[in-house]
Amino acid sequence: MDVTRRLWLASYDEVKGRVYQCATCEGDFSLLDTDSELIRLHGVNLEVCKPCDIVLRRIERLGRSVLELVPALMRTRMVTRLCELCGDSFDLHLDHHVYHGASRGRTESGFAYGQVDLFYANIFASVCPACTGGAERDYRRGSGKTHLARLYELFLLTGRVPTQDLGSLIYACRDKNAVLQCLRLLQKTRTPKGYADEFGSFLGALVASGILPEGSRKMSFGTMVLARDGHLCLSISEKEIDDFLSDHGLDHDKEVAYPDSTLRCDWEVFAEADCRVFIEYFGLMGNRDYARRAKVKIDLARNAGIELVALYPDADWVGTLAGRFRLPSGST
């Protein structure tokens, strides 16, 4: 036992003293700067530091074009920046900036509802923590008409129907002007709770603003609304996707059963003669039961030889569908 203990301690001391260089930010770090989750994912031969790993995993679902911009941001965390909204100087060197607004399991992005991803905003622009935090507060000034107009402006800017996770709208912005405009609007927009207090519900505000049609109904896990082709959708995002398929002439059906299963896909698209193509919008992966059911669907599709196109809330689903079905560049 003494021999085993000595060997273990020697091995621990060797690993503890090892200095790693992060392939993303190029900074040095030790094993003591990491955590059990990082070691579980990558072992002790680490190639990325803890802050970079957190940001990369949060951004990877947005696509390669955005992911490729992360190293340049992480290498300049210590650089003093000038906020393009308020003019104050700031930097991103504190590790708690990496978790800005973080609240695990509450949204797909890992943030509490309404909170804005500070690091994503700074990929495209220079925005201080105070200004991204300001986008999370309830702005009560102005009339109800003004409050609805700002909500509608967010809809026009991002091309997405606002949800109660208002902060996630920032992920629809892919250049500096759009990011700054989105944050300016969020800073002067009511929170979902504020809209609910003023208009009876957040859904009521969406209808009153003209974003959603009359007759939309709130369900336990989303909003029941009809797509333009008459398909019944169980969330606003589902309606957007269904309308996108219709707008681009992609013949499709809703709620098609998987072979030998009672589970159904969100859509089957009849675009290929030699294979079946299912589309799933996995919108609640933070829910354990939902995530388990999603994995079953993925396995069912693979075993049946069905191509499954998986879409996620924070990812560029328009780009995914446009690429898969070879739609013209700039399709929206």
C-alpha positions as CSV (number, residue, x, y, z in Angstrom):
1,M,0.0,0.0,0.0
2,D,2.8,2.4,0.8
3,V,4.4,1.7,-2.6
4,T,1.0,2.4,-4.3
5,R,0.5,5.6,-2.4
6,R,4.0,6.8,-3.2
7,L,3.4,6.1,-6.9
8,W,0.1,7.8,-6.8
9,L,1.5,10.9,-5.1
10,A,4.4,11.1,-7.6
11,S,2.0,10.8,-10.5
12,Y,-0.3,13.5,-9.0
13,D,2.7,15.9,-8.4
14,E,3.8,15.4,-12.0
15,V,0.4,16.2,-13.4
16,K,-0.3,19.0,-10.9
17,G,2.9,20.8,-11.9
18,R,2.4,20.4,-15.7
19,V,1.9,23.7,-17.6
20,Y,-0.4,23.6,-20.6
21,Q,-0.9,26.1,-23.4
22,C,-4.4,26.7,-24.6
23,A,-4.8,26.2,-28.3
24,T,-7.6,28.8,-28.4
25,C,-6.3,31.8,-26.4
26,E,-2.6,30.7,-26.3
27,G,-2.4,31.4,-22.6
28,D,-0.7,29.1,-20.0
29,F,-2.7,27.2,-17.4
30,S,-2.3,24.3,-15.0
31,L,-4.5,21.4,-14.0
32,L,-5.5,23.3,-10.9
33,D,-7.1,26.0,-13.1
34,T,-9.5,23.5,-14.6
35,D,-12.4,21.5,-13.1
36,S,-13.7,18.0,-13.1
37,E,-16.1,18.6,-16.0
38,L,-13.2,19.7,-18.3
39,I,-11.1,16.7,-17.3
40,R,-14.1,14.3,-17.8
41,L,-14.5,15.6,-21.3
42,H,-10.9,15.8,-22.4
43,G,-8.8,13.8,-19.9
44,V,-5.5,15.3,-18.5
45,N,-4.0,16.0,-21.9
46,L,-5.8,19.3,-22.1
47,E,-5.6,21.5,-25.2
48,V,-8.0,24.2,-24.0
49,C,-8.4,26.2,-20.8
50,K,-11.6,26.3,-18.8
51,P,-12.8,29.8,-19.9
52,C,-12.2,29.0,-23.6
53,D,-13.9,25.6,-23.2
54,I,-17.0,27.2,-21.7
55,V,-17.2,29.9,-24.5
56,L,-16.5,27.4,-27.3
57,R,-19.1,24.9,-26.1
58,R,-21.7,27.7,-25.8
59,I,-20.9,29.1,-29.3
60,E,-20.3,25.8,-31.3
61,R,-24.1,25.3,-32.0
62,L,-24.1,28.6,-33.9
63,G,-22.0,27.2,-36.7
64,R,-18.4,27.2,-37.9
65,S,-18.4,30.7,-39.2
66,V,-19.1,32.1,-35.7
67,L,-16.9,29.5,-33.9
68,E,-13.9,30.6,-36.0
69,L,-14.1,34.1,-34.5
70,V,-13.8,32.9,-30.9
71,P,-10.0,32.5,-30.7
72,A,-9.4,36.2,-31.7
73,L,-11.7,37.3,-28.9
74,M,-10.2,35.0,-26.3
75,R,-6.7,36.1,-27.1
76,T,-7.6,39.7,-26.4
77,R,-9.5,39.3,-23.1
78,M,-7.0,41.4,-21.2
79,V,-7.0,44.2,-23.8
80,T,-8.8,47.4,-22.6
81,R,-11.8,48.1,-24.9
82,L,-14.0,51.1,-25.4
83,C,-17.7,50.3,-25.1
84,E,-19.5,51.4,-28.3
85,L,-22.7,52.0,-26.4
86,C,-21.7,54.0,-23.4
87,G,-18.1,55.0,-24.1
88,D,-16.7,53.5,-20.9
89,S,-13.5,51.4,-20.9
90,F,-13.6,47.8,-19.9
91,D,-11.9,44.4,-20.4
92,L,-13.0,40.8,-20.2
93,H,-10.2,39.4,-18.1
94,L,-12.3,38.3,-15.1
95,D,-13.4,34.7,-15.3
96,H,-16.9,35.6,-14.0
97,H,-17.4,37.5,-17.3
98,V,-17.3,34.1,-19.0
99,Y,-20.4,33.1,-17.0
100,H,-22.1,36.5,-17.4
101,G,-25.7,35.8,-16.6
102,A,-25.1,32.0,-16.5
103,S,-27.8,29.9,-15.0
104,R,-27.4,26.2,-16.1
105,G,-30.3,24.3,-17.4
106,R,-32.7,27.3,-17.8
107,T,-32.2,28.0,-21.6
108,E,-30.4,26.3,-24.4
109,S,-27.7,28.9,-24.3
110,G,-27.1,28.2,-20.6
111,F,-28.4,31.6,-19.5
112,A,-31.2,32.7,-17.3
113,Y,-34.2,34.0,-19.3
114,G,-33.6,37.5,-20.8
115,Q,-29.9,37.6,-20.1
116,V,-27.4,38.5,-22.9
117,D,-24.3,36.5,-23.7
118,L,-21.5,39.1,-23.1
119,F,-18.9,37.2,-25.0
120,Y,-21.1,36.6,-28.1
121,A,-21.8,40.4,-28.3
122,N,-18.0,41.1,-28.1
123,I,-17.3,38.8,-31.0
124,F,-18.8,41.4,-33.3
125,A,-18.7,44.7,-31.2
126,S,-17.2,46.2,-28.1
127,V,-19.9,46.1,-25.4
128,C,-19.2,46.4,-21.6
129,P,-20.9,44.2,-19.0
130,A,-22.9,47.1,-17.7
131,C,-24.5,47.6,-21.1
132,T,-25.3,44.0,-21.7
133,G,-26.7,43.9,-18.2
134,G,-28.8,47.0,-19.0
135,A,-30.5,45.0,-21.7
136,E,-31.9,42.7,-19.0
137,R,-33.8,45.3,-17.0
138,D,-37.5,46.3,-17.4
139,Y,-37.8,49.6,-19.2
140,R,-41.1,51.1,-18.2
141,R,-40.9,54.6,-19.7
142,G,-43.2,55.4,-22.5
143,S,-46.7,54.3,-23.5
144,G,-48.0,50.9,-24.2
145,K,-48.0,51.7,-27.9
146,T,-44.3,52.5,-27.6
147,H,-43.6,49.3,-25.7
148,L,-45.3,47.2,-28.4
149,A,-43.4,49.1,-31.2
150,R,-40.1,48.2,-29.6
151,L,-41.0,44.6,-29.5
152,Y,-42.0,44.7,-33.1
153,E,-38.7,46.4,-34.0
154,L,-36.8,43.5,-32.4
155,F,-38.9,41.1,-34.5
156,L,-38.0,43.1,-37.7
157,L,-34.3,43.4,-36.8
158,T,-33.7,39.7,-35.9
159,G,-36.3,38.0,-38.2
160,R,-37.3,35.9,-35.1
161,V,-40.5,36.0,-33.1
162,P,-39.4,37.1,-29.6
163,T,-39.8,34.5,-26.9
164,Q,-39.6,34.9,-23.1
165,D,-35.8,34.4,-23.5
166,L,-35.5,37.9,-25.0
167,G,-31.7,37.9,-24.6
168,S,-31.3,35.0,-27.0
169,L,-32.3,37.3,-29.9
170,I,-28.7,38.5,-29.9
171,Y,-27.7,35.2,-31.5
172,A,-29.6,36.2,-34.6
173,C,-27.3,39.2,-35.1
174,R,-24.1,38.4,-37.1
175,D,-22.5,41.8,-37.5
176,K,-21.6,44.8,-35.4
177,N,-24.4,47.1,-36.4
178,A,-27.1,44.4,-35.8
179,V,-25.6,43.5,-32.4
180,L,-25.5,47.2,-31.3
181,Q,-29.0,47.9,-32.6
182,C,-30.3,44.8,-30.8
183,L,-28.8,45.8,-27.5
184,R,-30.1,49.4,-27.8
185,L,-33.6,48.0,-28.4
186,L,-33.3,45.5,-25.5
187,Q,-32.2,48.3,-23.2
188,K,-35.4,50.2,-23.9
189,T,-37.8,47.2,-24.1
190,R,-39.9,45.8,-21.3
191,T,-39.1,42.4,-19.9
192,P,-41.5,39.5,-20.7
193,K,-42.9,39.8,-17.1
194,G,-43.3,43.6,-17.7
195,Y,-45.2,42.8,-21.0
196,A,-47.3,40.2,-19.2
197,D,-48.2,42.7,-16.4
198,E,-49.2,45.3,-19.1
199,F,-51.0,43.2,-21.7
200,G,-52.2,40.2,-19.6
201,S,-49.5,37.8,-20.9
202,F,-46.4,37.9,-23.1
203,L,-48.3,36.2,-25.8
204,G,-50.9,38.9,-25.6
205,A,-48.2,41.5,-26.2
206,L,-47.0,39.5,-29.3
207,V,-50.5,39.5,-30.7
208,A,-51.2,43.2,-29.8
209,S,-47.9,44.2,-31.5
210,G,-49.0,42.5,-34.7
211,I,-46.2,39.9,-34.5
212,L,-48.6,37.0,-34.0
213,P,-52.0,36.6,-35.5
214,E,-55.2,36.7,-33.5
215,G,-56.2,33.3,-32.3
216,S,-52.8,32.1,-31.1
217,R,-53.0,30.0,-28.0
218,K,-50.6,29.5,-25.1
219,M,-49.8,25.8,-24.3
220,S,-47.8,24.3,-21.4
221,F,-44.6,23.9,-23.6
222,G,-45.1,26.7,-26.2
223,T,-47.7,28.5,-28.3
224,M,-50.2,26.7,-30.5
225,V,-50.4,28.5,-33.8
226,L,-51.2,27.7,-37.4
227,A,-48.6,27.9,-40.1
228,R,-49.6,29.6,-43.3
229,D,-50.2,26.3,-45.0
230,G,-52.6,25.3,-42.2
231,H,-50.2,23.0,-40.4
232,L,-50.7,23.1,-36.6
233,C,-47.5,24.1,-34.9
234,L,-46.8,23.8,-31.1
235,S,-44.4,26.7,-30.9
236,I,-43.7,29.9,-32.6
237,S,-40.3,28.6,-33.8
238,E,-42.1,25.6,-35.4
239,K,-44.4,28.0,-37.3
240,E,-41.4,29.9,-38.6
241,I,-39.7,26.7,-39.8
242,D,-42.9,25.4,-41.4
243,D,-43.5,28.8,-43.2
244,F,-39.8,28.7,-44.4
245,L,-40.4,25.3,-45.9
246,S,-43.5,26.5,-47.7
247,D,-41.9,29.7,-48.9
248,H,-39.1,27.7,-50.6
249,G,-41.3,25.2,-52.2
250,L,-40.3,22.3,-50.1
251,D,-43.2,19.9,-50.0
252,H,-43.6,18.6,-46.4
253,D,-45.9,16.9,-44.0
254,K,-46.2,17.4,-40.2
255,E,-46.1,14.9,-37.4
256,V,-45.1,11.8,-39.4
257,A,-44.5,8.6,-37.4
258,Y,-41.1,6.9,-37.1
259,P,-41.1,3.3,-38.5
260,D,-42.2,0.8,-35.8
261,S,-42.7,3.6,-33.2
262,T,-45.4,5.8,-31.7
263,L,-43.0,8.7,-31.8
264,R,-43.4,11.3,-34.6
265,C,-41.1,13.7,-36.3
266,D,-41.8,17.4,-36.6
267,W,-41.7,17.3,-40.5
268,E,-41.0,15.0,-43.3
269,V,-39.7,16.8,-46.4
270,F,-40.3,15.2,-49.8
271,A,-37.2,16.5,-51.5
272,E,-35.3,13.3,-52.3
273,A,-36.5,10.4,-54.4
274,D,-34.1,7.8,-52.9
275,C,-34.3,8.6,-49.2
276,R,-36.6,9.9,-46.5
277,V,-35.7,13.2,-44.8
278,F,-37.1,14.0,-41.4
279,I,-36.6,17.4,-39.7
280,E,-36.7,17.8,-35.9
281,Y,-36.7,21.1,-34.0
282,F,-35.1,20.1,-30.7
283,G,-36.2,23.1,-28.6
284,L,-36.2,21.9,-25.0
285,M,-32.9,20.0,-24.7
286,G,-32.5,21.4,-21.2
287,N,-35.4,19.1,-20.1
288,R,-34.0,15.7,-19.2
289,D,-37.0,13.7,-20.4
290,Y,-37.2,15.7,-23.6
291,A,-33.5,15.1,-24.3
292,R,-33.8,11.4,-23.7
293,R,-36.7,11.2,-26.2
294,A,-34.7,13.2,-28.7
295,K,-31.9,10.6,-28.5
296,V,-34.4,7.8,-29.1
297,K,-35.6,9.7,-32.2
298,I,-32.1,10.0,-33.5
299,D,-31.5,6.3,-33.0
300,L,-34.8,5.4,-34.7
301,A,-33.9,7.5,-37.7
302,R,-30.4,6.0,-38.0
303,N,-31.7,2.4,-37.7
304,A,-34.4,3.0,-40.3
305,G,-32.0,4.7,-42.8
306,I,-33.8,8.0,-42.5
307,E,-31.8,11.2,-42.8
308,L,-32.5,13.3,-39.7
309,V,-31.9,17.1,-39.9
310,A,-31.7,18.4,-36.3
311,L,-32.4,22.0,-35.7
312,Y,-31.7,23.9,-32.4
313,P,-32.9,27.2,-31.0
314,D,-29.6,29.0,-30.8
315,A,-28.2,27.6,-34.0
316,D,-28.6,29.1,-37.5
317,W,-31.5,26.8,-38.6
318,V,-32.1,28.9,-41.7
319,G,-28.5,28.3,-42.8
320,T,-28.8,24.6,-42.0
321,L,-31.9,24.1,-44.1
322,A,-30.6,26.3,-46.9
323,G,-27.4,24.2,-47.0
324,R,-29.1,20.9,-46.8
325,F,-31.7,21.6,-49.5
326,R,-29.3,23.7,-51.7
327,L,-31.4,26.8,-51.5
328,P,-30.1,30.1,-53.1
329,S,-27.6,32.1,-51.1
330,G,-29.3,34.5,-48.7
331,S,-32.5,32.5,-48.4
332,T,-34.6,33.7,-45.4
